[in-house]
Amino acid sequence: MAVSGDRLVGQASLPADGIVLCSLSTGEIQYLDRETDGFESGAPDISGDYAVWVRVPGNVTTDGGEVVLADLVNGTQEVIDEGHRYDGRVRIAGDRVCWMERESSGTDVVSTLRVHGIRENRTWSVKTFKGSAALGEIEGEWVVCTDPEQKNAVVALNITDRSEVVLSGPVRNPEDFSISEGRVLWVKKDINGLFSRKPCAVQRISIDSVLSLISLPDGGIIDLAAASLSGEGRGPGDFLMNGADLGYAAIEGDHAAWVLRAYAGKTSTSAIVVRRISDGAESRITRNGTVRALTIADGRLVWRESAGQVYLAVPIPPPDDHSCRTAARG
């Protein structure tokens, strides 16, 4: 799910698999691409009047994917790169489209970060990595990705001067990092537990979550929130959890948002927390469903819940207002 202005793009499975465009104000939905002829569509992205996605062959042993750029005003589409393997993700911010190409020879893999300028109508390579690199978000001059040459650390890479800022160590997902105006927001989770393969054995787990704000290019870190969660049980449905967990962080300008889920035994409650970074003022939106995705786009908070509905708060509730007006889209 990606949002820009009044438009949302996402992947649909009914009535057909493909990429859909949805108007948040009217609920009108149209297909931009349908999966046919052995191709599958990767997760789309959107910025302004343009949407992008990757078409990859359904047969993973076959080369020849495509990066598609759609002009939503003129209703036209063009393939801006083809004939390569991709990591399944393409990003757009303003005039720039980014993706990660992967080429392999035996057990050796090489990844290349590529950028396409829409106004310039040209494509160029930014950096080549030895190993499998994965792409996160793009904003301004910065791209979030993993660097296999640094043990898969997540880095912010400047596409102009090629400088890097290490955001985290290995075993982190670059898609968990949200970036806006030179600041990166993410939730670091450390999971520990006592697990057993014996049937009905007691399992124990603890999760520590820290929400951090990282400034670019100096790499300064400010922790905005923290939570701890622990529990034990003998299998699915039997766990008793106590504490709280953080997730799905998003940032735009002076606003940060994240999901806070509190547990007390077998009951739990969810809330979306919105904080004004400049003064720390907060508001909360209590939810009955489980939030599965969260973003901020043009001053509006948009999220998806477990049943599939998409909700938006219009506009982001100010920190001194604990209510919000929401609309739902199926």
N, C-alpha and C positions, 0 to 999 in steps of 0.2 A: 504494500500500500504506500502510495506517495501522493502528496497534495501540493498544489500551487494555486493560489487564488480560489476560485470557485470550482476548480476541477480536481478530481481524484482519478488516479489510474491504478489498476490492480489486475491480478490474475483471476479469471473466472473458470468455473468448471461446468456450470449450467447456464443456459441450455447447451453450450458447447465450450470446449477448452479454448482459451485464448486471452488476449489483452483487452480490457474494457476501459472506457472513459465514462465517468459519472459526473453529473452536475450536482454539487452539494446543495444548491438552492432549490432545484426542481426535482431531483431524483432521476432525471432522464439518463439512460444508459445506452451506449453504443459500443459495438465492437470495433477496435482498431486493427486487430489481427486475430485470425483463427488458426489453430494448430492443424495443419494439413500436410500431406505429401511427406510424411516422415519427419517433420520438424517439430520441435517443442520450443515454447517461448519462455525465456527467463523473466525474472521479476522486472517490471518496468520502472521508470523514473520520469519525473515531469518538472519543468521549470518554465514559467510564463506560457508562451504559445507553442512550446515544443515538448514532445514526449519521446522517449527512447527505450529500446529493449533489445535483447539478443535473441536471435533464432538459432537454436542448436540442433544438429541432427539427432533423431531419436535413437539411432545406432551410435553409441559412444565411440565405436572403433572407426567411425567415418569422420574425416576432416570436412571442413566447408561450412562453418557457421556464418552468421550475418549479424551486423550491427545495424539496426533500423532507426532512422530519425523521421519522426512524423511532425509535419507542420499542421497544427490544429486549427489554424485560421483558414488556410487555403485547402485543407483536406488532402494534402499530398504526402507521400512517403518516399524516402530514398534510402538505399543501402549505402552506408558510408564506410563500411569495411566488410570484407568477406574472405572466405577461404582459410580461416584460422580456427583454432580452438580457443575458447574463452572460459573464464572462471564462472560464467553464468550470470554476471552482474554488470550493468552499465549504469553510469551516473551522469547527470547533467546539472549544471548550475550556471544560469545566465547564458552566455554564449558558448560555453565549453562543455564538451562531452568527453567522458573518460571511460576506459575499459582496460582490462588486463588480458593480454594474449598469452597463450601457453603453447610452447612447442616442445616436443620430446623426441629423444633419440635413445632408444634402449631404456635404461633406467635414469638417464639424465634429463632434467626438465629445466627449461629456460622460460621465464616470465618477462613480458615487456609491457610497461605502462604506456598507453597510447592516449593522445589527446587530439580531438577534432575541434577546430574553431569554425563555428557556423558562419559568421560574417566573412571570415577569411576564406572559407571553403577549402581548408587544407588540414592535413593530418600529420602529426609528428610523434616521434618517440621521446619519452622523458627519461626513462631509466630501464635498464635490463637487469634482472635478478637471476642468480643461479639458484634454481629451486622453484617451488610453487608459491607464488605470492597471491594474496586475496585482496580484493578492493572493498573499501568502505565508502564513506561519504566524501563529497567534494564541495568546497566553498572557497570562492575567491582564488587565491594562488595555492591553496592547500588541498592535498588529497590524503585521506586516511587509508592505510593499507598495511599488510603484514610484510616484513622483510625477512625472507628465508636466510639471508646471509647474516642476520643477527638473531639466529635461533627462533625465527618467526615472531620477533617482537612486533608490536603494533606501533607504527610510526606515522607522523604527519610529514608528508613530503612536499616541499615547495616546488611547483612545476616550472618556476622561472629560474631560480638560482640553484636548484637541485639540493638544497640543504634539507636536513632531517631533524626532527625532534622525536625522541623516543617517548611514547605515551604509556606503554606498559610492557611487561615481560611477555614470554611466550604463553601459549594455551589460552589466548583470548580471541574473541570474535571481533573483527574490525567493524562489523555492522552494528555493534553495541555502542559505538562512539558517535555522538552527535556534535556537529561543528557549526558555529555561527560567529561571524565577525572576529575571527582569530581566537576563539575560545572553544575548547573541546570539553564536553560533558559526558561522563560515563560512570557506570556502576561496577565497581570491582567486587567480585564475590569470591570468597575463600570457603571451600567446602571440605569438611572433615567428617569422618564417620567410622563406625565399627560395623562391618558387614560380614555376613556369614552365608555360605552356600547351603547350610543345613536347613531342611524344611522346618518352618515354624520357629527358627532361631530369632532371638531379639536383635533388631537392627537399630543402631543409633546414628544420628546425623546432626551436625551443627553447621550453620551457614552464617558467616559474617559479611555484611554488605556495607560498602562505603561509597558515597556519591561524591565524585571529585570533579573540580573545574580546573582545566589546564590552560594556561595562557601561551599563545604563540607569538614570537618565536623563542621566548626565554625559557619556556617549560615550567614556569612557576605553578604550584599546585595549591588549591584551596579546597578543603573538604566541606561540603555543604550539609551532609546528613550521614548518619550511620545507623545500622540496625543489626540485631542478632536474633537468630532463630535456632531452636534446638528441639529435638523430639526423639521418640523411640516407638517401635512397634514390631509386628511380626509379618508384615507384608502389606500390599496395597489395601487401602481402606481401614487398616488397623493402626495407622500411625497417629500418635497424639503429639501435636506440635504446639510450641509456646514461644512467643516473641513476635518479631516482625521481620519482613523482608522487603528489599527495595528492588526496583527493576524498571525497564523501558524508559530510560532517561531521554529527554529532548530539550534542545535549547534554540531560541531565536531571539537575537538582540539582548534585551535586559531581562528576559523571562526564561526560567528553567522549569521543567515539569518532570515528574516521575510518578511511578505507582508505588504506593505503600500498602502492603498487605499484612494485616495483623492476625495472629493465630492465638486461640485459647482452647486447647484440647482439640476437639473435632470441629469446632466452629471457626470461621474466619470472616473478616470484613476487608473490603478494598476501598481505597480512596486515591484519587489523583491529586497530587500536591502541586500547586503552582507557586513559585517564589519569584519575587522581584529581586534580582541579584544585587542591585545597587544599595538597597536598604534592608534586605532580608525579610520584608513583609510577605506573608503567605496567605493563601486561601486553599480550601480543600473541596473536592467534588466527590461525594460518597457514591459508590457504585455497588449494585447487587451482583452483577455479573463479573466474570474474570476478564480483566483487560489483557489483550493479546498483542496489541501494537499501539504506539502512541507517537504523535508528531505535533509540531507547532508550525503553522504555515500562514504567513501574512496576518499575524495577530490572532489567529483562531486555533483553538485546541481541537485536535481530531484524534479519535481513538477507535479501535475495533475490539469488540468483546467476543467471548467464546462462542456465542450462538451465531456469529457472523455479522451482526448489525454494526454499522458505522455510525458514530455519534460525533457531534461537534458542539463546542461551546462558542457562542458568537456574541461578543468577542471573548477573548481570554478574560475570565473574571478578575477584576482588580483585587489586590490583596485585602482591601477593607470591605469586600462584598463576598459573603459566604454562599451566595446563590449564583446560579448561572442559567442561561436559557440554552437548552439543548435541542437538537433535532436528530432524528435517527434515519438512517438509510439502510435498507436490507441488503 
